[in-house]
Amino acid sequence: MHDFISELPMYQHCRQVVEIVSGAISTKHGLENNLYAAYEALLLKGIVVDKELHALEAWLSEISDL
């Protein structure tokens, strides 16, 4: 239930999320960099929490080793 509640802002602010992410990503960067930039921008706006950025960092690290 805590995970669901932590994700509510993503659903409550859908349009804002799209605008934030659109402004944070670039065709000049790869998928991993854009994903990180998107989450970082969402963190700055209070849409995601710091814990999610750390989880993303760990996930990106794991897939880079593949």
GIVEN-V321095 format. One record per backbone hydrogen bond with DSSP energy under -1.0 kcal/mol. NH is the residue of the N-H (numbers start at 0). CO is the residue of the C=O. Records with the same first field share a line. If there is no record, write none. Layout:
NH->CO + CO
//
This chain:
4->0
5->1
6->2
9->6
11->7
12->8
16->12
17->13
18->14
19->15
20->16
21->17
22->18
23->19
24->20
28->25
33->29
34->30
35->31
36->32
37->33
38->34
39->35
40->36
41->37
42->38
43->39
44->40
45->42
46->41
51->48
52->48
53->49
54->50
55->51
56->52
57->53
58->54
59->55
60->56
61->57
62->58
63->59
//
